[in-house]
Amino acid sequence: MIQVWLALLGLMLAFGMILAAQGAKRAEPVVVATPQLRPTPATAPVGDALPAIDGSTGTVALPALPIPPGASIADSGVVAARPFAWGRASAIDRARAMQCLTAAIYYEAGGESIDGQRAVAQVVLNRARHPAFPATVCGVVYQGIERAHCQFSFACDGALSRTPAIAGWSRAAQVAAAALSGGVYAPVGLATHYHTFAVAPAWNRAMVMTDMVGAHLFHRWKGYWGTAAAMSRAYAGGEVLPVLPSTPAPETASSDVLPPAPATLPAPPLPGATPAPARPAITRETPTPAPPRETGISDRLATSGQILDKWKDSGRPIERPDTPRSNVPSSDLPSRATGTHQRR
C-alpha cells in the first residue's frame, strides 16, 4: 500500500515539473524596451501629419536626417532667433514673401496687439529656416493648401474669401516688413508652433512652451530639433504664390445661402490714372403735359385786380334772421377803411 502512494506522489511531482517548464518557455519572448536618450528622427513623410485646426498651426514629422555628432540636446531655455537675411532673393521673391507673410499676420493675428502679430511672424520665419518645413515664406504659410491639409488654419477655413480691411492690412504689412528687414521678436525664441487658449492640439504636450502673447501660446520642439543649430538653413528665394482652390457655387438657390462674391471688387482709381469713359445716360421720354383746364376766370379778370359784382359781398357779416335787411345798395355800404357812411 505504501508503494502505491509513493508511486502516485512521484507522478504528481513529475506532472508539476512539466507544467512549470511550459510556463517558463512562454515567458521568454517578453522584452521591455527602454527609451533612448537621443531622439530618433521620424521617418514619416512631411505631409502625413496633423493639419491645423481653428486657432492653431499644424505639425509635421521631424526630418529623417542624422543629428550632427556632438550636437547639444539639452534644454537651454528661450533663445532668440537670428535676424532674417534675404540672401540671393530677387525683387519678385521679396514682393511675394512680403505678401504671404502679411496675409499670415492679418488672418492669424489681425485682432492681436503689435507684439502678438510680431510673434506670429517670427514663427513663420523660424519655420522657413527649419529643415522640417518648406524653405520659402510662401511655402510655409500655404503648406498643404493643395490637399486641404493646411498648416495654418486660415488657409483652409475660408478666411481668404473675406476682403481684408485697409487699415488692418496696412498694420500687418508694417509688421511683416520689419520682420523681413531683420527684426526679431525674442520672447517666443525658436517657436515653430502656436495655438489659442480655446484649443488643445494633440502636439501640445510633446513640445516646450516658450511664451504666451495675447491669445496665443507658443511652442518649440524638444531636443536638437528645437535648437538654433537645427535652424541653420539660409534663405535662397524661389517664392511661389499658391493657387487658391475655387469655391463651387451651390447647385440650388436658397434664401439662406449668400450668393458668391464677384471675381473683381470695385476700387477707386489710382492717382494719375485716366478715368474710364462714362456710360451714356439712359434717357426716358417725358410725357407731354396736358393743357390746363378752364377755370371760368378770364385772363383779363386775373390780371386786372377787379372783383366781379357777385363776389363783392364776400366777407360781409351774415345778418340775423329777425333783423330786417337793409335796402341800401351795395355802392352805399360803409367802407371799413374810411369809416364813412355810417348806418342810420
Residue pairs with C-beta under 8 A, 6 or more apart in sequence:
38 67
38 73
38 223
38 224
39 62
39 67
39 73
39 222
39 223
39 224
39 225
41 62
41 63
41 64
41 65
41 66
41 67
41 225
42 61
42 62
42 64
43 61
43 64
44 61
45 61
46 60
46 61
46 63
46 132
46 133
47 60
47 144
47 147
47 149
48 61
49 58
49 59
49 60
49 61
50 58
50 59
50 201
50 202
50 203
51 58
51 144
51 149
51 150
51 151
51 156
52 58
52 150
52 151
52 152
52 153
52 155
52 156
53 153
53 199
53 201
54 153
54 157
54 198
54 199
55 153
55 195
55 196
55 198
55 199
55 215
56 153
56 193
56 194
56 195
56 196
56 199
56 201
57 123
57 151
57 152
57 153
57 192
57 193
57 194
57 195
58 143
58 144
58 149
58 150
58 151
58 152
59 193
59 201
59 203
60 132
60 133
60 151
61 132
62 132
62 221
62 225
63 131
63 132
63 225
65 131
67 73
67 224
68 229
71 224
71 227
71 229
72 224
72 227
72 229
73 223
73 224
73 227
75 208
75 222
76 227
77 189
78 186
78 187
78 188
78 189
78 210
78 211
79 189
79 190
79 227
79 228
80 184
80 186
80 189
81 122
81 125
81 126
81 129
81 184
81 186
81 189
81 190
81 228
81 231
82 129
82 184
82 228
82 231
83 182
83 183
83 184
84 125
84 179
84 180
84 181
84 182
84 235
85 182
85 234
85 235
86 93
86 94
86 180
86 235
86 237
87 234
87 235
87 236
87 237
88 236
88 237
89 97
89 235
89 236
89 237
89 239
90 237
92 239
93 136
93 237
93 238
93 239
94 180
96 137
96 138
96 239
96 240
96 241
97 136
97 137
97 138
97 180
97 239
98 173
98 176
98 177
98 180
99 138
99 241
100 137
100 138
100 141
100 142
100 239
100 241
101 121
101 124
101 125
101 137
101 141
101 176
101 179
101 180
102 169
102 172
102 173
102 176
103 141
103 154
103 160
103 172
104 120
104 121
104 124
104 141
104 152
104 154
105 117
105 120
105 121
105 172
105 175
105 176
106 164
106 168
106 169
106 172
107 154
107 159
107 160
107 164
108 120
108 152
108 153
108 154
109 116
109 117
109 119
109 120
109 214
109 216
110 168
110 172
112 120
112 213
112 214
112 215
112 216
113 213
113 214
114 171
114 175
115 185
115 187
115 213
115 214
116 213
116 214
116 215
116 216
117 171
117 172
117 175
118 175
118 178
118 179
118 183
118 185
119 185
119 187
119 188
119 191
119 194
119 211
119 213
119 214
119 216
119 218
120 194
120 216
121 175
121 176
121 179
121 185
122 179
122 184
122 185
122 188
122 191
123 188
123 191
123 192
123 193
123 194
123 218
124 137
124 140
124 141
125 137
125 179
125 180
126 190
126 191
126 192
126 231
127 133
127 134
127 140
127 192
128 134
128 135
128 136
128 137
128 139
128 140
128 233
128 235
129 231
129 232
129 233
129 235
130 192
130 225
130 230
130 231
130 233
131 230
131 233
132 192
132 225
133 139
133 140
133 143
133 151
133 192
134 140
134 143
135 233
135 235
135 236
135 238
136 235
136 237
136 238
136 239
136 240
137 180
137 239
138 239
138 240
138 241
138 242
139 239
139 240
140 151
141 152
141 155
142 150
142 152
142 155
142 242
143 150
143 151
143 152
144 150
144 151
144 155
144 156
145 155
145 156
145 242
145 244
145 245
146 242
146 243
146 245
148 156
148 245
149 156
150 156
153 159
154 160
155 242
158 247
160 244
161 247
161 261
163 261
163 265
179 185
187 210
187 211
187 213
188 194
188 210
188 211
188 213
188 218
189 210
189 211
189 218
189 220
190 210
190 220
190 226
190 227
190 228
190 231
191 210
191 211
191 218
191 219
191 220
192 219
192 220
192 221
192 226
193 201
193 203
193 207
193 218
193 219
193 220
194 216
194 217
194 218
194 219
195 201
195 204
195 216
195 217
195 219
196 215
196 216
196 217
197 215
197 217
198 215
203 219
204 219
206 222
207 219
207 220
207 221
207 222
207 226
208 219
208 220
208 221
208 222
208 226
209 217
209 218
209 219
210 218
210 219
210 220
211 217
211 218
212 218
220 226
224 230
247 260
249 260
250 257
269 275
301 308
312 330
313 330
319 325
326 343
328 343
332 341
333 341
334 340
334 341
334 342
334 343
335 341
